[in-house]
Amino acid sequence: MSSCGLTLAPPAKNVVVYRNGDPFFSGRKFVVNQRRFLTFEAFLNEVTKSIGAPLAVRNLYTPRHGHRVAELGDLQDGCQYVAGGFEKFKKLDYLNRGRKELRGTKNSQVAGFFSPHLPQLQEYWLVACSGCFYHSVFRNGDLLSPPFPLPLSKSTPLQWDMLLAVLTEKADLRSGAVNKLCRLDGTQVSGGEELVNGGYYVAVGNEEYKKLPYFELLVPQDSAYKMLWYV
């Protein structure tokens, strides 16, 4: 009996992709097979759309050491990767979800910052969920990471120094602690009473405010997607 001569296609690979430089993005799962992606470029284009990257994804890296992945055949089933544009790989602990919050429970150190308000902050967040004003905060000079949500209790006002401590924990700026909060036009917010529900702001350290198109590049224009920040 003659053989049919059929060649089996390589098995599908399940991978998870994170955003380069974004410590809060939980990752997106992808099923990679030849039927869905004929080329590596086609896969990168799909990653760009699926992870909400502000710029086109052109490189994939291994999450621990930043080794570059050159083609589809280099992807390993069950592994994680980091997607970036033409910028350099940013070394973060991508695989440890919730690391920023957990780091604070030990000694609340972020880039050399120590928060003496941790017990009060933990109590505040327990009651803050019942009724909140929601805000979105960008990181100064960072056009790779989307804004992080900042819910604030309607009934329990947060002292300004405690709010800066919360921002320091969440933003994890390279420059260290968050010293001020600015509106998108660069004007500084001096107190919590000035914050507008649903507003967008920029967390700034010791450096000067960098006027960049944060909203235009990092917030998709689809209003339905914007509402996801407030769920």
N, C-alpha and C positions, 0 to 999 in steps of 0.2 A: 504494500500500500504506500502510495506516495504521500509525502508530507505537504500540508497546505502552505507552509512557508510563512505563517503569520508571525509578526513581530509584536510582542506585547509592549505597550507604552509604559514608561517609567511610572511608578506609583505616585500618587499625589502627596504633597508635603504640606503639613500644617505648621505655619510660622506665626509669630507675633511681632508686630512692628511698633516701635516707639518713636516719638518726635525728638530730634536732636536738641539738647539743651532744655527740654521741658520736664522738670522733675515731678509734675503732677499728672501728666498724661498717662492713663492706665494701659495703653496699648490697644492695637487692633489685630484681630485674628484674620489670617488669609489662608485660603486653600490654593496651593500652587500646583497646576498641572499643565501639560502641553495643550490640552484642549482649550483651556481658558486663556493662557498666556503663551503666545508663540515666541515672543522675544522678551529679553530682560527690560527693554525700554517700555514695553506694554505693561509689565508688572509695576515699574516705577510710576507710570502715569496713573495706574489704579490706586497705588499707595498715596499719591499726592491728593487725589480726590477723597479717599476714604478717611485719612487722618486729619483732614482740614489743614494741610500745610500751607503757610502763607506764601511760599515760593515753591516752584517745581522741585520735586525730589529727584536728585540725580545721583545720589550715592547711598549705599547701605553699608552699615558697619556692625561688627560684633559689639555687644553692649559693654563688655568688660575692658577690652583692650583697644577697641577702635580699629580692628583690622577690616580693610575694605573688601566687600563682596563684589566680584567682577561680573558674574553671570548667573543665570538661573540654576545651572548645575552645581553651583557652590552652596546653594541653600540646603540646610540640613533639616530634616523633619523633626518637629518638636522644639526647634530652637527660636531664640529671640534676636531681633536686629534693631538697629537704630537708623531712621531715615533722615537724611539731610540734603541740603542743596549743594552749593559749591563752598560753603563755609567749612571750617575745620570741625572735626569731631569733638564734642564736648563731653568730657568724662564725668558721668554722674552715676549714682546707684539706681539705674533704670529698673532693675529687677525687684527692688524692694518697695512695693506700693505702700503708700502712707508713711514713708520714711520721715517726712518733714514733721508730721504731728508726733510720731513716736520719738523722734529725736528730742523734742521739747519735754517729754515726760521724764527724761533722765536728769538733765540739768539746764534745759532750755538754752543751750548754746547754739547759736547760728552765726558762723563766720566771726567767732570771738565775742558775740553778744550774749550777755546774761540777763535774763528777765526775772525780776523779783516778784512778778505778779502772777506766776503760774497758777497757784491755787485759786485766786480770784477769777482768772480767765476760764479755768475749767468749770467753776460754778456758774459763770456767766453764760457759757455756751449751753449748759444744761437747760436753762430757762429761755434761751434766746430763740429756740426753734419754734415756740408756740406762736409768736408774732414777730415778724422781722421786716426791716427795710433791707433791700438788696442792692448791692453796689458791685461794680466790676473794676478790678485794679490791674493795670499794666505794670511791667517792670521797666524802669527808666533805661532807655537805650536798647531795649531788647525787642527786636522785630521778628523773633523766632517763636516766642512763647505766647499763647493766647492769654487774655486776662483771666485772673482767678476770681472766683466769687467771694464776696465779703458780706455775709448777712449780719446785720446789727439789730439787736432787740429794740422793739418799739417802747417797751415798758421799763427797761433797765438801761439807762444811758451808760455808755462806757467812757471812762475818763480818757483824756487824750493820750497820756503817756501809756496807758494800757492798750489803747488802740494801736499806737505805734509798735508796741510789743507784738501784738497780733500780726500786724503787717510784716514785721521782721521775720516772724516764724514762717509765714506763708510765702513771702516773696523770695527769701534766701538770696538777696542781692550779693553780687561779687564784692561790692564795696563795703559790705557789712550791714550794720543796723539801718533800718529805715528811719530817717530823721524828719522827713516831711512828706506830705501828700499834696500833689498838685492836680489842678484841673487840666484838661487837654490843651488849653491855651497857655499853660505854664504858670498861671496864678496859683499862689499857695493857699491851701485850706488851713485855717487856724483853729478850727474846733469842729466837733462832731455835729453841732447844730447846723453847720453849713453844708453838710452832705445832703444830696438830693437822691431820693429813692429812685433806683434804676439808673443812676449816673455812672459815668466812667471816669476813672482817676488814674494817676501814675504815682507809684511808690518810688521815692528818691532817697538816696543816702547822703553822704557828705558832698558828693559831686553836684554840679549844676544840672538843672533840668534840661533834658535833651528833647527839643521839639521835633517830633517825628510823626509820620502818619499812622499812629498806633491803630486807631479805629478803622481807617480805610483798609489797612493791610491784614489786620488780625481778627476782625469781626465780620463773618460772612453776612452778606446783605439779605439773606433769607431770614425774615422775621421769625419764622417758626423755629429756626435753629437758635436764634438769640434767646428765645424763651427757655431753652434747655438750661441756660445758666441759672434760671430761677426756680428750677424744680427741686 
